[in-house]
Amino acid sequence: LQCWEPGDAVKCFDKQYEHKGRCCNRCQPGEKLVSECNGTEDSVCTPCESGHYQQSWTRERHCAPHDICDGNTGLIVKMKGNATHNTVCQCRAGTHCSDASCQTCVENQPCQLGFGFVAAKAAARMSSPCEPCAEGTFSNVSSKTEPCHPWTSCEEKGLVVKAKGTNTSDVICESGRRSSLSVLIPISAAVVTCFVGICIYCLVHRGDRRRRSSLPLTPAPVQIEAGMPTGNLDPQEAGEDGLPVQETLLGCQPVAQEDGKESRISEQERL
């Protein structure tokens, strides 16, 4: 306690208050003042009764009652009160505060596809707690309570993106192995098709060459000059079936001759 003289200004600390020229201590949070200090005693405090609270240093003789969350108005308890804090109420799911005092609740309008419910807006007593889904989020339902959900991360699941997400649909993932197969299979099929085509081409042309090489060769006709004996000719040269061999005369007129006979040309024919 400080001595006080008339005319002197009393300066007390933050957690004190001036009473009859003296600095008395305030009651701490969760307590209320019973009696103020005097020349021989300090301030007397007592805890707040049940259902009441005091959240700051005070010289008040009464604690404030906790708020009541009335279920008939759509309110529910968000955080139960204690000696230092008031009860916190909120509107039940699907509703929001009707005004700034939030004594009653009204139903939300359903958020359309591509829009999500924002609890912070409802808690801030906004009349329309819906907002468009931001990039990377989506909402595929019309709901009074569903927020926008983030897209699925394909990378975290060891997958790859098959279809990108929108504000109304999630990302579609697929296996990376399946994706690579979808590329490899057409390429492999094209390679195999080309290989088979080349093999067929080679087989066809190889067969044509074999058929051409197996055909019999046609012997060229033998020209016999006049006076040349024909007895030493091979049967193949004379013809395979033993028929007479053609002789070429000087007059360019072929004459049939039997096998084994000499060629006779008269002097007149030679002339």
C-alpha positions in Angstrom: 0.0 0.0 0.0 1.1 3.5 -0.8 0.7 6.5 1.5 -1.6 9.2 0.2 -1.6 12.9 1.0 -4.4 15.3 -0.1 -3.6 16.9 -3.4 -1.2 14.1 -4.5 -1.9 12.2 -7.7 -2.1 8.4 -7.3 -0.5 6.3 -10.0 -1.3 2.6 -9.9 -0.1 -0.4 -12.0 -2.3 -2.0 -14.8 -3.5 -4.8 -12.5 -4.5 -2.3 -9.8 -7.1 0.4 -9.3 -7.3 3.5 -7.2 -9.6 3.4 -4.2 -9.7 6.2 -1.6 -6.2 7.4 -2.4 -4.8 3.9 -2.4 -3.9 1.3 -5.1 -5.9 -1.8 -4.7 -5.2 -5.1 -6.6 -7.8 -6.2 -9.2 -9.2 -9.8 -9.1 -7.6 -12.1 -11.6 -9.6 -13.8 -14.5 -12.2 -16.3 -13.2 -12.8 -14.3 -10.0 -14.9 -11.5 -8.7 -14.3 -8.8 -6.1 -15.8 -9.4 -2.6 -14.2 -6.4 -0.8 -11.9 -3.6 -1.6 -8.6 -2.9 0.0 -8.3 -0.6 3.1 -5.5 0.6 5.4 -4.9 -2.9 6.8 -6.2 -5.4 4.2 -5.7 -6.1 0.4 -8.6 -6.6 -2.0 -10.6 -9.8 -1.3 -11.7 -11.9 -4.4 -13.7 -15.1 -4.8 -14.1 -17.6 -7.8 -17.0 -17.1 -10.2 -20.0 -19.3 -9.5 -20.9 -22.2 -11.9 -22.3 -21.0 -15.3 -20.5 -17.7 -15.0 -17.2 -16.3 -16.1 -14.8 -13.4 -15.8 -12.2 -13.2 -18.6 -10.0 -10.3 -17.4 -8.5 -8.6 -14.4 -11.4 -6.8 -12.7 -12.8 -5.0 -9.8 -16.3 -6.2 -10.7 -18.4 -7.8 -7.9 -20.3 -10.1 -10.3 -19.3 -12.6 -13.0 -21.1 -12.6 -16.3 -23.4 -15.6 -17.1 -22.6 -18.0 -19.9 -24.5 -17.6 -23.2 -27.2 -20.3 -23.7 -27.2 -22.1 -27.1 -30.9 -22.5 -27.7 -31.6 -25.5 -29.8 -35.0 -24.2 -30.7 -33.4 -21.3 -32.6 -30.9 -23.7 -34.4 -28.0 -23.0 -32.1 -25.6 -25.6 -30.8 -22.6 -25.4 -28.4 -19.3 -25.0 -30.3 -17.1 -24.5 -27.1 -18.3 -25.0 -23.6 -17.7 -22.1 -21.2 -15.7 -22.1 -18.0 -14.7 -19.6 -15.3 -12.6 -17.5 -17.7 -14.4 -17.9 -21.0 -17.9 -17.6 -22.3 -19.8 -20.4 -24.1 -19.4 -20.2 -27.8 -22.5 -21.0 -29.9 -22.9 -21.7 -33.6 -25.6 -22.6 -36.0 -26.1 -26.2 -36.7 -24.9 -27.6 -40.1 -26.9 -26.3 -43.0 -27.8 -23.0 -41.3 -26.2 -19.7 -40.6 -26.8 -16.7 -38.3 -29.7 -14.5 -39.2 -28.0 -11.3 -38.0 -24.9 -10.0 -36.3 -26.2 -11.0 -32.8 -26.6 -14.6 -34.0 -29.5 -15.3 -31.7 -31.3 -17.3 -34.3 -30.3 -19.3 -37.4 -31.8 -19.6 -40.9 -31.2 -22.4 -43.5 -28.5 -22.1 -46.1 -29.3 -22.1 -49.8 -27.8 -25.1 -51.4 -24.4 -24.4 -53.0 -24.6 -25.4 -56.7 -22.1 -27.6 -58.5 -18.7 -25.9 -58.7 -19.5 -24.0 -55.5 -18.6 -25.0 -52.0 -19.9 -24.2 -48.5 -17.5 -22.0 -46.5 -17.8 -22.4 -42.8 -15.9 -19.2 -42.1 -18.5 -17.2 -44.0 -21.3 -18.9 -42.0 -19.4 -18.2 -38.8 -18.9 -14.6 -39.9 -22.7 -14.4 -40.3 -22.6 -14.1 -44.1 -25.9 -14.5 -45.8 -24.5 -16.5 -48.6 -21.8 -19.0 -47.3 -21.1 -20.3 -50.8 -18.2 -19.4 -53.0 -16.8 -20.7 -56.4 -14.3 -23.6 -56.1 -10.8 -22.2 -56.6 -8.3 -23.8 -59.0 -7.3 -27.2 -57.7 -10.6 -27.8 -56.0 -14.0 -29.1 -57.0 -17.6 -29.7 -55.9 -19.7 -32.3 -57.8 -22.8 -32.0 -55.6 -25.4 -29.4 -54.7 -25.2 -29.2 -50.9 -25.8 -26.9 -47.9 -22.7 -28.2 -46.1 -20.2 -29.7 -48.5 -17.1 -27.5 -49.1 -14.9 -27.6 -52.2 -12.6 -30.6 -52.1 -9.0 -30.6 -53.3 -8.1 -32.6 -56.4 -6.6 -36.0 -55.9 -2.8 -36.0 -56.1 -1.9 -38.8 -58.6 1.8 -38.3 -57.8 1.3 -39.1 -54.1 -0.3 -42.4 -55.2 2.4 -43.3 -57.7 0.0 -42.8 -60.6 -0.2 -40.4 -63.6 -2.9 -38.0 -64.6 -5.3 -39.5 -67.2 -7.8 -36.6 -67.1 -7.4 -33.2 -65.6 -9.8 -32.0 -62.9 -12.3 -29.1 -63.2 -14.3 -27.1 -60.6 -17.0 -29.9 -60.9 -14.9 -33.0 -61.2 -11.9 -34.6 -59.7 -8.7 -35.6 -61.4 -8.7 -39.1 -62.9 -5.5 -41.1 -62.3 -4.2 -44.3 -63.9 -1.2 -46.5 -63.6 2.0 -45.3 -65.1 2.7 -48.8 -66.4 -0.7 -48.9 -68.1 0.0 -45.5 -69.7 3.3 -46.7 -71.1 1.7 -49.8 -72.4 -0.9 -47.8 -74.2 2.0 -46.2 -76.2 4.2 -49.3 -76.6 1.4 -51.6 -77.8 0.6 -49.6 -81.0 4.3 -49.2 -81.7 5.0 -52.9 -81.2 2.0 -53.8 -83.4 3.3 -51.5 -86.2 6.8 -53.0 -86.0 5.4 -56.6 -86.1 3.2 -55.8 -89.0 6.1 -54.3 -91.0 8.2 -57.4 -90.1 5.5 -59.8 -91.3 5.0 -57.8 -94.5 8.7 -58.0 -95.3 8.8 -61.8 -94.6 5.8 -62.4 -96.9 7.4 -60.2 -99.6 10.7 -62.2 -99.4 8.9 -65.5 -99.5 6.8 -64.6 -102.6 9.8 -63.3 -104.6 12.0 -66.3 -103.5 9.3 -68.7 -104.8 9.2 -66.9 -108.2 12.9 -67.2 -108.6 12.8 -71.0 -107.8 10.0 -71.5 -110.4 11.9 -69.7 -113.0 15.1 -71.6 -112.4 13.2 -75.0 -112.6 11.9 -74.4 -116.1 13.7 -76.5 -118.9 15.9 -74.6 -121.2 14.8 -74.7 -124.9 17.8 -75.8 -127.1 18.8 -73.5 -129.8 18.4 -74.8 -133.4 21.6 -76.2 -134.9 22.7 -74.9 -138.2 24.4 -77.4 -140.4 26.4 -76.2 -143.3 26.3 -78.0 -146.6 28.7 -80.9 -146.8 29.1 -81.4 -143.0 28.5 -85.0 -141.8 25.8 -85.4 -139.2 26.8 -88.7 -137.8 28.8 -87.3 -134.9 26.0 -85.1 -133.5 24.5 -86.0 -130.2 20.9 -87.2 -130.1 20.0 -84.0 -128.1 21.5 -81.9 -130.9 19.6 -83.9 -133.5 16.4 -83.4 -131.5 15.1 -85.2 -128.4 12.6 -87.3 -130.4 14.9 -88.4 -133.2 13.3 -86.2 -135.8 15.3 -84.9 -138.8 17.5 -81.9 -138.1 17.1 -78.8 -140.2 19.9 -77.8 -142.5 20.5 -74.3 -143.6 21.5 -74.0 -147.2 23.2 -71.2 -149.0 19.9 -70.4 -150.6 18.4 -70.0 -147.1 16.0 -72.9 -147.7 15.9 -75.5 -144.9 16.0 -79.1 -146.0 14.8 -82.0 -143.9 17.4 -84.8 -143.6 17.1 -88.2 -141.9 19.5 -89.0 -139.1 22.8 -90.7 -140.3 22.7 -89.6 -143.9 25.1 -87.2 -145.4 24.0 -83.9 -146.8 24.1 -83.9 -150.6 23.8 -80.6 -152.5 23.9 -80.6 -156.1 26.1 -78.4 -158.0 23.2 -76.7 -159.5 21.8 -75.9 -156.0 25.2 -74.6 -155.0 25.3 -72.4 -158.0 
